[in-house]
């Protein structure tokens, strides 16, 4: 039987100036794809340049993690941005990261929305289409998002590669969507539970919802948030457990 193959992605470069947030070097030793903050929810030019250089050095794919313009709220506050403006801002963020990726001898390999924008494009077709318009404006890239989302539907319709992902450290509703962060238990913190969930997603395409019922989650990529406590050690453990279980790790882009 063919071994399952999954990508392991994490959010990187989410500090700002003198305030670091993610352990980028350690995370880059565990993941196969790096979602790099592009300055709208976190990150700055020097951080983007540094993370791109480190990722290229380790052979990790560089992804543009685009966001609403919300540094104060870490991109996690709901916003109403006109579609034309959002498309331009998405393209702007991708273009900025591409400069540093090319300087490091690599390229931007994919795009993933962050935070409130990610959640909005699950069900909001207009905002999803605006994100995809921005991706096309920047040259066209694979789009990483939640299975069944409006975002992946819009990407597919535009002729882009639509890549479904799952979350190792987030709780799921019975519909296969993420439990909002404002609700208790939305973020998993128990390392054993996160490892168990990672194996279930990679090997069986399934997770347990908050009600305990199984939910099918077919994913090509598995996300671990880089800003959670102990994220680097956890990513390393998840990587080791996946490999030990016969799961192959490989980037999708």
N, C-alpha and C positions, 0 to 999 in steps of 0.2 A: 504494500500500500504506500502511495506517495506521501511523504511527510508534509504536514501543513507548513505554510510559509507565511510569516507575518512581519510587518514593519513595526518598529518600536519608536514612537515619536514623543518628544517632550518640548515644553516651552522654555526657550533660552533667551538670554540677553535682556531680562526684564528688570534690571536695575536702572538707575538714572544718575549720571554724574558720579559723585562720590558714594552713592548709596547702592551697594550691590544687593541683589535679591536671590538670584539663582546661582548655584554652583556649576557654572558652565563647563569648566574643564572636566569635572567628575562626571557630569551627565553625558558629555560627548564621548566618554569611554564606554557608555552603556547603550546609547540609542543608535538607530540607523538613520533617523531623520530629525532635523532640528527646526522647530518653529521659532523663527527669530523675530523678536519684537522690532517694529519698524518706526518707533518714535511717537506713535499716536496714543498708545496706552502705557507704554514703557519703552526704555531703550533710548539711546542717543547715538550720534554718528560714531564716536570713538568705540562705544560698546558694540555696535553693529559691525564695525570693521574688525574688531578683535575676535568676535564670535565667528564671523565668516572665515577668518584665517585659521582658527582652531578647527573648525568643522572641515574645511578643505584638507587640512593636514591629516585628519583622521579618516577621511573618506566618507564623512557623514553628509547626507544630502541637506541642502539648505532650502528651507521653505520660508516664504514671507507670511508672517502672522499679522494680518491687517486688522484694523480696529476702527471703531468710532473715535473721533478726536476727543479723548477724555483721560488726560494724564492724572488729574486729581482723583478720579474714580476708578483708575486702573482698567478702564474700558469695560467696566461691569455695570454701568448705569444705562438704563434705557434712554434712547434718544430718537428723535424724529428728524432724519436728515433727508432732504430732497434727493431723489434718485440720481439726477445729473451731478449733483455735488458729491454724493457718495461714490459714484463711479470714478470721478476725477481723483478723489482722495485715496481710493484703493489703488489706482494706477500710480499715483504719486509715491505711495509707500513701497510698492513693488519696485519701482524704478530706483528709489534710493537704496534699497537693499542690493539690487543688481549691481550697482557701482562697486560695492564692497565685495560682493561675491566674485565678480570678474577680476578685481584686483588681487584676490586670493587664488586665482587660477581655476575658479569654479563658476557655476551659474546658479541662479535661482531655479529650483527644480519643481516647485509647486507652491500653491497658495492655500492658506487656511485662515478663516476669520477667527477673531478672538472674542471671548466674553459675550457681552450683550449683542454684538453683531452676529456672532455664531448662533446664539439662541434665537434671535429675530429671524434669521434666514431659514430656520427649520420650517416655519409656517407662513412667513410673509413673502409671497411670490414677488412683489414689487421690489423689496429690498434685496432679495436673492438675485433678481435679474440685474439690479444695479451693481452688485458685487461682481457678477460674471461679466458685465459690460466693462468694468474696470480691469478685470483680468485680461480680457480681449484687447483692450486699449494698450495694455502694457506688453502685449505680444502673444498672449495665450499660454496658459500653463495648466497642468492637472490641478484639480480642486479637491481638497480634503474636507469631508463633512459628515454629518450624521446620516445613516441609512434612511431612505425614505423622505429626506428633507426636500424642501423647495429648492434649496441651493444646488443639490446634486442633480435634480431634475433640470434646472436651468443650465447647468454646466453641460449636461449630456445633450440638451437641445442645441446648445451653441457649438457642439462638436468637440468639446473638451473632454479629457479623461476625468470621470467622476469617481473619486476614491472614497469608499465608505470606511469610517473608523468607529472604534468603540473606546470606552473609557474604563481603565482599570480601577480608578479611584473615585468614581462617581456613582451615586445611586440612580436606579432606573425606575421609571413608572411602568405600568402594565402595557402602555402603548409603545414602549421602546424609546421614549424620550428621557432626557435627563431631569431628575428632580431639581427644582430651582434651589439655588444656593441659600436662599433665605429660610428654607425649611430644615428642621433638624434632621441630621443624618444624611444630608445631601452629598457630603464629601466623606469618603471612607478614609479612616486613619489607621485601622488595624492592618499591619503588614501581612499577616497570615491571610486575612480576608482578601486583600488586594492581590496576593499571589494566586489564591484559589480562583478569583475572578479572571485573572489574566489567562490562566490555564484553561478555564472553561470557555472563554472567548476564542482562544487560539485553536483549541482541539475540537470543540463541539459547537461553536457558534451560538452560545447560549449564556444568559446571565439570569440571576434571580432578581425579580423586581422587589420593591419595598413591601409588597404584599406576600412575598414568598413564592409567587408563581413564576415558572420559567418563561423567559422572553427570548425569542430568536434574535440574535444580533450577528449578522454576517459582516465581517470587517476584514479589510486588507491591512489596516494599520491599527495599532493599539497605543492610546495616549496615556501618559503619566504627567501630571502637572508638576512643573519644576519649582513652584513656589510653596509647595506643602513641606512641612517639617520632615527632614531626613530624606528628601526626594532623591538625592544622588545614591545613597546607600540602598534605598528601595528599588530604584531603577536597576542597579547592579544585581540585586537579588532576583528581581523579576526576570532579567535577562538570563541569569544562570539557571533558574527553575525551568524556563521555557526550553532552553537548550537541553537540559537534562531529561526533559519529557519528550524529546525527539522533534521539537518544533524548530524549524529553520528560521533564522532572522534574515530578512532581506528587504531593502528599500523598494518602494513601489515606483519610484521615479528615477 
